[in-house]
Amino acid sequence: MDDSHIVVVGAGLAGLVAARHLAVDGADVTVIERRDDVGGRVRTRTNDGFILDRGFQVLFTGYPAVRRELDLDALDLRRFTPGATICRPSRRSVLSDPLRDIDGLFDSLRNPEVTTSDKLRTLALRQDLSTRDEDEIFDSPDQTIRAYLRDWGFSEDYIEHFVAPFYGGITLDRSLSSSKRVFEYTFKMLSTGHTAVPATGMQAVPEQLAATARDEGVTIRLGERVESIQHDSDGAVVTTGDESVEADAVVVAADPKESRRLTGVESIPTTAKGCVTQYYTLPTESGLDAGKRIMLNASNPDPNTIAPLSTVAPEYAPPGKELISATFLGASALDESDDEHFEKTRRTLEAWYPERHFDHLELLHTDTIAFAQFAQPPGIHDALPDCRDPSGRAYLAGDYTAWSSIQGAIRSGKEAADVVRDDLPT
């Protein structure tokens, strides 16, 4: 592939990984990104000393593609404690991973929200999934998460009070009507790795990928939108607002809607799952007592979860301040005002902590994200496009060729690069 010129459209995780691998293989690679920074959906902003990721995002360090492509030590990760705090009015209880969080073992054993039978089934499920890899899980017969858990014999209380808010937060679907494959694989990853955020925010992930790509000679052009792509078996022409670029191949790694527009591949999923994440600050002495665990709303979905971000990552807040976030799920959340979300969070905290008032809770920022993931009902993964589906010398790279996750995005970038290398003459 020496001296081949390849254009990658999109500087998200998939595009950056594809670009680096293509450059390592000897190609001259140019990445064209319509935004002014890298990262796609993984971005971070700062606000008066606070670090605010675009929506509540975390990194699962157990993901194989994450371990392969990222220098985790250089990201200076801050880890959540395994498990969660299950919250309802006037009551908060810890459910942790007894094999990975010895300090939480006693509290988990006493947890009134989860029966002993459910705890034993959880350990049995963990053992079952430990023997299965990603391909085996995503090739297995599918059903909803809720039906899958019922088949395993879990109680309705366990499903509603723990799984619905916890995995509803992962799939953006508290109804648990998403594919059980996503549940199985993320459950496995939570059992084998850590949940973490970089000390400087999640955008450190794509920035590291961009830096390693540039080190291999990749050119990244920001602030340029690709208007059209023409391709056949001999090559491709990528047209921006300013020029037409000839290439031996083009890898389309834009967001799903843009990728479908550019390639015409109808199997690219564009049905979205959205969410709203609000960021709040409190004086340090008014912080929560959840430690480094995410807080699950067991009684209602507004908000679904609250995360003690600056307890996990002190760098996320300036001295004397605490940073917490609350995430709301579903289409209805997208239509509500910032004030409505803020009041729901304040009332929820006061219900969880009836001995306290939250008059000092201050709203910092709201992220309303209409397309946070593509919808993943049972069977969706069997219908996703292949990276070769555009035909000719155009290829796809994005989580929509695998499954909606950081693992899916990074893995797809490597797979697209491998296919391009196999197709181009040496």
Backbone torsions as a table, in degrees:
resi	resn	phi	psi	omega
1	MET	NA	5.6	-179.9
2	ASP	-55.4	136.4	177.4
3	ASP	72.8	-1.1	173.3
4	SER	-68.9	141.0	176.3
5	HIS	-104.5	123.2	-178.1
6	ILE	-124.6	133.5	175.2
7	VAL	-104.0	133.1	173.4
8	VAL	-111.6	125.0	179.7
9	VAL	-96.8	109.6	179.1
10	GLY	112.3	127.6	-179.7
11	ALA	-110.6	39.7	168.2
12	GLY	-81.3	-169.1	-176.1
13	LEU	-60.6	-45.1	-177.5
14	ALA	-64.2	-45.7	-178.1
15	GLY	-64.6	-40.9	-179.1
16	LEU	-67.1	-39.6	178.6
17	VAL	-67.4	-44.4	178.2
18	ALA	-59.4	-44.3	-177.9
19	ALA	-61.3	-44.7	-178.9
20	ARG	-63.1	-45.1	-178.3
21	HIS	-66.2	-36.8	177.3
22	LEU	-65.3	-39.0	178.3
23	ALA	-67.3	-39.7	176.4
24	VAL	-59.7	-34.3	178.9
25	ASP	-77.1	-1.4	174.0
26	GLY	106.8	1.6	-178.3
27	ALA	-82.2	155.6	170.0
28	ASP	-89.7	112.5	-169.6
29	VAL	-117.0	132.2	173.9
30	THR	-121.3	127.3	174.9
31	VAL	-101.8	130.8	177.7
32	ILE	-116.6	122.7	-175.1
33	GLU	-126.8	130.3	-177.0
34	ARG	-74.6	-26.0	177.6
35	ARG	-81.9	171.8	-179.4
36	ASP	-90.7	3.7	176.2
37	ASP	-147.2	166.9	-179.8
38	VAL	-86.9	164.6	171.3
39	GLY	124.0	-23.5	-178.0
40	GLY	61.8	-121.2	-179.9
41	ARG	-79.8	-7.8	-179.1
42	VAL	-101.5	96.5	-175.9
43	ARG	-140.9	161.4	-177.2
44	THR	-140.3	143.7	173.2
45	ARG	-126.6	164.5	173.1
46	THR	-116.2	149.0	-177.2
47	ASN	-148.2	102.9	177.5
48	ASP	51.9	43.3	177.5
49	GLY	90.8	-6.2	176.9
50	PHE	-93.9	144.0	174.6
51	ILE	-102.3	119.6	-174.8
52	LEU	-122.9	110.0	174.1
53	ASP	-72.3	158.5	178.2
54	ARG	-76.9	93.0	-172.4
55	GLY	78.0	166.1	179.5
56	PHE	-75.2	110.3	-179.9
57	GLN	-128.4	146.0	176.9
58	VAL	-139.4	165.7	178.5
59	LEU	-112.0	124.9	173.2
60	PHE	-89.5	110.6	-174.3
61	THR	-73.1	-12.5	177.7
62	GLY	-76.4	-15.5	-179.1
63	TYR	-58.1	126.5	-179.8
64	PRO	-59.6	-40.1	-179.5
65	ALA	-67.1	-34.1	176.8
66	VAL	-64.3	-45.0	179.9
67	ARG	-65.4	-33.2	-178.1
68	ARG	-76.0	-40.6	-169.2
69	GLU	-97.0	-19.8	-173.1
70	LEU	-114.4	148.4	170.0
71	ASP	-91.4	95.0	-174.2
72	LEU	-65.8	-34.3	178.4
73	ASP	-63.1	-40.1	-179.3
74	ALA	-68.2	-23.3	177.9
75	LEU	-74.5	-13.6	177.2
76	ASP	54.2	62.2	-171.2
77	LEU	-73.3	147.0	172.7
78	ARG	-115.4	124.6	-168.5
79	ARG	-101.1	139.5	166.6
80	PHE	-75.0	152.0	172.1
81	THR	-76.0	136.1	-179.9
82	PRO	-56.1	148.3	179.4
83	GLY	92.7	-157.3	-175.8
84	ALA	-160.4	166.1	170.2
85	THR	-103.8	119.6	179.6
86	ILE	-88.2	122.4	-171.5
87	CYS	-119.8	141.5	171.0
88	ARG	-151.1	168.5	-177.0
89	PRO	-51.1	124.5	175.3
90	SER	68.5	10.3	-178.2
91	ARG	-148.0	132.8	176.1
92	ARG	-136.6	132.5	-177.9
93	SER	-140.4	148.7	-175.1
94	VAL	-95.4	133.1	168.4
95	LEU	-124.6	110.9	-174.7
96	SER	-118.3	179.8	176.5
97	ASP	-94.8	107.0	-174.6
98	PRO	-64.7	-20.2	-179.9
99	LEU	-85.4	-14.8	-176.1
100	ARG	-125.9	-6.2	-178.6
101	ASP	-139.7	79.7	-177.0
102	ILE	-60.8	-35.0	-178.1
103	ASP	-62.9	-27.2	-179.4
104	GLY	-94.3	4.0	-174.2
105	LEU	-61.1	-48.8	-175.6
106	PHE	-64.2	-44.5	179.4
107	ASP	-63.5	-37.4	179.6
108	SER	-67.2	-40.4	179.2
109	LEU	-62.9	-32.7	-179.2
110	ARG	-86.3	-4.5	-172.3
111	ASN	-60.2	119.6	-177.5
112	PRO	-78.1	-11.2	-177.2
113	GLU	-79.2	-19.0	-171.6
114	VAL	-128.5	126.6	-179.7
115	THR	-74.9	161.7	176.1
116	THR	-59.9	-38.3	178.8
117	SER	-61.5	-41.5	178.7
118	ASP	-66.5	-37.8	178.0
119	LYS	-64.9	-41.1	179.0
120	LEU	-68.4	-37.5	176.7
121	ARG	-65.1	-36.2	178.0
122	THR	-61.3	-43.2	177.9
123	LEU	-65.6	-38.7	178.6
124	ALA	-66.2	-39.7	177.5
125	LEU	-64.0	-41.4	178.1
126	ARG	-59.1	-44.4	179.8
127	GLN	-64.4	-41.3	-179.8
128	ASP	-62.0	-45.2	-176.4
129	LEU	-74.9	-21.6	-177.7
130	SER	-64.6	-20.2	-177.5
131	THR	-93.8	0.1	-172.6
132	ARG	-118.1	136.2	-179.9
133	ASP	-94.2	179.9	-174.7
134	GLU	-59.9	-46.9	-178.0
135	ASP	-63.6	-40.4	-179.9
136	GLU	-64.0	-41.4	179.6
137	ILE	-65.2	-45.2	-175.5
138	PHE	-80.6	-8.6	173.2
139	ASP	-96.3	-2.5	-175.3
140	SER	-80.6	160.1	174.8
141	PRO	-55.9	145.8	-170.3
142	ASP	-114.2	159.5	172.9
143	GLN	-164.1	177.2	178.4
144	THR	-71.5	158.4	176.2
145	ILE	-59.5	-43.2	-177.5
146	ARG	-62.1	-45.7	179.8
147	ALA	-64.4	-38.8	179.4
148	TYR	-61.6	-45.3	-178.8
149	LEU	-68.2	-36.4	176.0
150	ARG	-64.5	-39.2	177.7
151	ASP	-62.7	-32.7	177.2
152	TRP	-75.2	-12.5	178.1
153	GLY	92.8	10.8	178.4
154	PHE	-67.4	146.6	-178.7
155	SER	-73.1	156.3	178.0
156	GLU	-63.4	-35.0	179.0
157	ASP	-62.8	-43.1	179.0
158	TYR	-63.6	-43.7	-179.8
159	ILE	-62.3	-45.3	-175.2
160	GLU	-76.0	-39.7	-170.7
161	HIS	-88.3	-25.8	179.3
162	PHE	-115.9	-57.3	-173.1
163	VAL	-65.7	-43.1	-176.4
164	ALA	-58.2	-51.0	177.8
165	PRO	-73.4	-36.4	-175.6
166	PHE	-71.4	-57.3	-179.1
167	TYR	-80.3	-20.3	168.5
168	GLY	-61.7	-33.8	176.2
169	GLY	-69.5	-31.6	178.9
170	ILE	-76.2	-43.4	-177.0
171	THR	-94.9	-3.2	-175.3
172	LEU	57.6	38.6	-174.7
173	ASP	-151.7	87.6	-177.6
174	ARG	-67.8	-18.2	178.4
175	SER	-71.5	-13.3	-179.8
176	LEU	61.8	35.7	176.3
177	SER	-93.9	5.5	177.7
178	SER	-79.3	171.6	-178.4
179	SER	-61.6	133.9	177.2
180	LYS	-68.3	-17.3	177.7
181	ARG	-62.2	-40.2	178.4
182	VAL	-64.3	-43.2	176.8
183	PHE	-58.8	-49.2	-176.1
184	GLU	-59.5	-46.3	-174.5
185	TYR	-72.8	-40.4	178.6
186	THR	-69.0	-35.2	174.3
187	PHE	-59.1	-45.2	178.2
188	LYS	-60.8	-43.5	-178.1
189	MET	-68.1	-36.6	177.4
190	LEU	-66.6	-24.5	179.6
191	SER	-83.7	-19.3	-174.0
192	THR	-112.3	-15.1	-178.7
193	GLY	-136.0	-165.1	-178.6
194	HIS	-113.3	157.3	170.6
195	THR	-101.1	124.3	-169.7
196	ALA	-150.2	167.1	170.3
197	VAL	-133.6	144.7	173.5
198	PRO	-64.5	150.5	-178.2
199	ALA	-60.1	-27.9	-179.0
200	THR	-100.9	8.9	178.9
201	GLY	105.4	162.1	-174.2
202	MET	-64.9	-22.6	179.7
203	GLN	-66.6	-13.4	174.2
204	ALA	-60.5	-26.2	179.6
205	VAL	-66.3	-58.8	178.2
206	PRO	-65.7	-30.4	177.9
207	GLU	-64.4	-37.4	176.0
208	GLN	-66.6	-42.3	177.9
209	LEU	-61.9	-39.1	178.5
210	ALA	-65.8	-41.1	-179.6
211	ALA	-63.7	-42.7	179.7
212	THR	-69.1	-33.1	176.0
213	ALA	-65.6	-45.3	178.5
214	ARG	-62.3	-36.3	177.9
215	ASP	-60.7	-27.3	178.3
216	GLU	-89.4	3.0	176.2
217	GLY	101.3	4.9	-179.8
218	VAL	-70.5	135.5	172.7
219	THR	-95.6	127.3	179.4
220	ILE	-114.9	116.1	-179.8
221	ARG	-105.1	117.5	-176.8
222	LEU	-100.9	157.3	175.5
223	GLY	72.1	26.2	178.4
224	GLU	-127.6	127.4	-179.8
225	ARG	-98.7	133.1	175.3
226	VAL	-80.8	122.7	-178.3
227	GLU	-84.5	-38.3	-177.4
228	SER	-160.5	161.4	176.4
229	ILE	-133.3	132.4	171.0
230	GLN	-119.7	136.0	-175.3
231	HIS	-151.1	150.5	173.3
232	ASP	-147.9	-164.4	-175.8
233	SER	-72.2	-10.9	-178.3
234	ASP	-99.1	-16.9	-177.4
235	GLY	159.7	-159.3	-176.2
236	ALA	-149.2	156.1	172.4
237	VAL	-125.5	123.2	-178.7
238	VAL	-108.4	120.3	-176.0
239	THR	-107.9	123.0	173.3
240	THR	-103.1	-172.9	178.1
241	GLY	-67.9	-19.7	-174.1
242	ASP	-110.7	-24.2	-172.5
243	GLU	-160.3	169.7	170.8
244	SER	-113.8	127.6	-175.9
245	VAL	-110.5	121.8	175.9
246	GLU	-84.2	140.4	-178.1
247	ALA	-145.0	155.7	174.3
248	ASP	-75.4	-23.1	176.5
249	ALA	-162.5	157.8	176.4
250	VAL	-132.1	133.7	175.4
251	VAL	-107.0	117.8	-179.4
252	VAL	-93.2	110.2	-176.8
253	ALA	-125.7	35.2	178.0
254	ALA	-82.5	-177.7	177.2
255	ASP	-67.8	164.5	-172.9
256	PRO	-55.8	-46.3	-178.1
257	LYS	-64.6	-41.6	-179.9
258	GLU	-68.9	-38.2	179.0
259	SER	-65.6	-38.9	177.2
260	ARG	-66.3	-40.5	178.7
261	ARG	-61.1	-43.1	-174.9
262	LEU	-75.2	-30.8	-173.2
263	THR	-108.7	-21.4	-175.6
264	GLY	74.8	10.3	179.7
265	VAL	-77.9	108.7	-172.7
266	GLU	-73.5	-18.5	-178.3
267	SER	-80.4	-4.6	173.7
268	ILE	-67.0	121.5	-174.9
269	PRO	-73.9	133.9	179.2
270	THR	-126.2	3.4	173.5
271	THR	-74.8	125.3	-166.7
272	ALA	-104.7	151.2	163.8
273	LYS	-109.5	125.5	-178.3
274	GLY	-114.5	171.0	178.4
275	CYS	-159.7	167.0	174.1
276	VAL	-126.6	128.3	174.6
277	THR	-119.6	127.7	174.4
278	GLN	-110.6	145.8	177.5
279	TYR	-113.1	135.6	-178.2
280	TYR	-131.3	158.2	173.3
281	THR	-123.7	150.4	174.9
282	LEU	-135.7	152.2	170.7
283	PRO	-59.3	149.6	-175.3
284	THR	-54.0	-41.9	-176.8
285	GLU	-71.1	-8.0	179.8
286	SER	-103.7	13.1	-175.9
287	GLY	-65.0	170.5	-178.8
288	LEU	-85.5	170.8	-176.5
289	ASP	-112.4	26.4	-176.7
290	ALA	-85.3	-1.4	-175.2
291	GLY	65.0	-134.4	-178.4
292	LYS	-105.5	26.9	178.5
293	ARG	-102.9	144.8	172.6
294	ILE	-68.7	148.4	-178.6
295	MET	-106.2	124.9	-177.1
296	LEU	-101.4	134.5	177.3
297	ASN	-86.7	101.3	-175.5
298	ALA	-81.0	-14.8	-172.9
299	SER	-102.3	-26.5	177.6
300	ASN	-161.2	165.7	-172.9
301	PRO	-90.4	9.1	-173.7
302	ASP	-123.2	94.4	-3.9
303	PRO	-82.5	164.2	179.3
304	ASN	-71.9	-44.4	-179.1
305	THR	-142.4	155.8	170.8
306	ILE	-128.1	133.8	-176.1
307	ALA	-118.4	128.1	177.9
308	PRO	-83.3	74.8	-166.5
309	LEU	-62.1	-46.2	-175.8
310	SER	-75.4	-15.8	171.4
311	THR	-71.7	-39.7	177.0
312	VAL	-71.8	-47.7	-177.2
313	ALA	-127.1	92.6	-177.7
314	PRO	-56.1	-25.1	-179.8
315	GLU	-66.0	-16.5	-177.6
316	TYR	-73.0	-10.8	-179.0
317	ALA	-137.1	148.9	176.3
318	PRO	-73.0	165.1	-179.8
319	PRO	-55.2	140.1	177.5
320	GLY	83.2	3.4	-177.8
321	LYS	-129.7	151.5	171.5
322	GLU	-112.0	147.6	175.3
323	LEU	-120.2	125.5	173.0
324	ILE	-127.8	159.3	176.0
325	SER	-130.5	153.7	174.4
326	ALA	-130.5	138.8	-177.5
327	THR	-120.7	132.7	179.7
328	PHE	-113.9	139.1	-174.6
329	LEU	-111.2	158.3	169.2
330	GLY	94.7	164.1	-178.0
331	ALA	-63.3	-35.6	-178.6
332	SER	-64.5	-32.4	179.8
333	ALA	-63.5	-32.9	-178.2
334	LEU	-67.3	-23.4	-176.0
335	ASP	-92.4	-12.3	-177.0
336	GLU	-84.7	156.3	-176.6
337	SER	-79.6	163.3	176.0
338	ASP	-59.0	-41.1	-179.1
339	ASP	-64.2	-38.4	179.0
340	GLU	-64.4	-43.7	177.5
341	HIS	-63.4	-43.8	-179.7
342	PHE	-58.7	-45.9	-178.6
343	GLU	-65.6	-36.7	177.3
344	LYS	-64.1	-41.2	178.4
345	THR	-65.9	-44.8	-179.5
346	ARG	-61.6	-44.9	179.6
347	ARG	-65.3	-36.1	178.7
348	THR	-65.3	-45.0	178.7
349	LEU	-62.8	-40.3	179.4
350	GLU	-68.2	-29.2	175.1
351	ALA	-72.3	-39.8	178.6
352	TRP	-70.2	-31.7	-178.5
353	TYR	-122.1	73.0	-173.4
354	PRO	-64.6	-17.0	179.4
355	GLU	-83.2	-1.5	-174.7
356	ARG	-127.1	160.4	170.7
357	HIS	-115.9	150.7	-178.4
358	PHE	-118.4	46.6	179.0
359	ASP	-67.3	-22.4	-178.3
360	HIS	-91.7	3.3	176.3
361	LEU	-66.0	127.3	-175.7
362	GLU	-126.0	128.5	177.9
363	LEU	-77.7	127.0	178.8
364	LEU	-98.2	-43.8	-172.7
365	HIS	-164.8	150.8	175.2
366	THR	-123.9	128.9	171.4
367	ASP	-106.8	112.3	173.2
368	THR	-101.7	111.2	-170.4
369	ILE	-116.9	101.9	-177.4
370	ALA	-69.5	-33.8	-179.8
371	PHE	-123.6	86.9	176.9
372	ALA	-92.6	-34.1	175.9
373	GLN	-146.2	160.8	165.5
374	PHE	-84.7	149.0	-178.5
375	ALA	-63.0	140.9	-176.9
376	GLN	-128.1	67.3	174.4
377	PRO	-69.6	166.5	178.3
378	PRO	-54.9	135.2	177.9
379	GLY	89.4	-10.1	-175.6
380	ILE	-59.2	-36.6	-174.0
381	HIS	-68.8	-21.8	177.6
382	ASP	-75.1	-17.3	-175.7
383	ALA	-107.9	3.1	-178.0
384	LEU	-71.5	153.5	-177.3
385	PRO	-71.5	156.0	171.3
386	ASP	-89.4	153.7	-177.5
387	CYS	-63.2	-19.4	179.0
388	ARG	-90.6	0.4	-171.8
389	ASP	-60.1	-29.1	177.9
390	PRO	-65.8	-16.3	-179.7
391	SER	73.7	171.0	-179.0
392	GLY	60.1	-139.6	-178.3
393	ARG	-103.8	33.1	172.9
394	ALA	-115.0	140.9	-174.3
395	TYR	-137.4	157.4	178.5
396	LEU	-107.5	142.1	170.1
397	ALA	-141.1	122.4	179.8
398	GLY	172.5	160.5	-179.5
399	ASP	-60.3	-21.1	180.0
400	TYR	-70.9	-3.2	170.1
401	THR	-96.6	-2.7	-176.7
402	ALA	-133.7	-82.8	172.9
403	TRP	-164.9	157.4	-168.8
404	SER	-77.6	99.3	-177.0
405	SER	-174.4	166.8	172.6
406	ILE	-63.7	-39.4	175.6
407	GLN	-58.7	-47.1	-179.1
408	GLY	-61.3	-41.4	-179.2
409	ALA	-66.4	-49.6	-177.4
410	ILE	-65.9	-43.1	178.7
411	ARG	-59.8	-42.2	-177.3
412	SER	-64.2	-34.2	178.0
413	GLY	-62.8	-44.9	177.9
414	LYS	-64.6	-42.1	-178.3
415	GLU	-66.0	-39.8	178.1
416	ALA	-62.9	-43.0	179.2
417	ALA	-61.7	-39.7	179.4
418	ASP	-63.6	-40.5	-178.8
419	VAL	-68.2	-42.7	178.0
420	VAL	-60.4	-43.2	179.3
421	ARG	-61.3	-39.3	-179.6
422	ASP	-69.7	-31.9	-174.5
423	ASP	-84.2	-32.1	-176.3
424	LEU	-79.8	145.3	178.6
425	PRO	-65.9	145.4	179.5
426	THR	-91.3	NA	NA
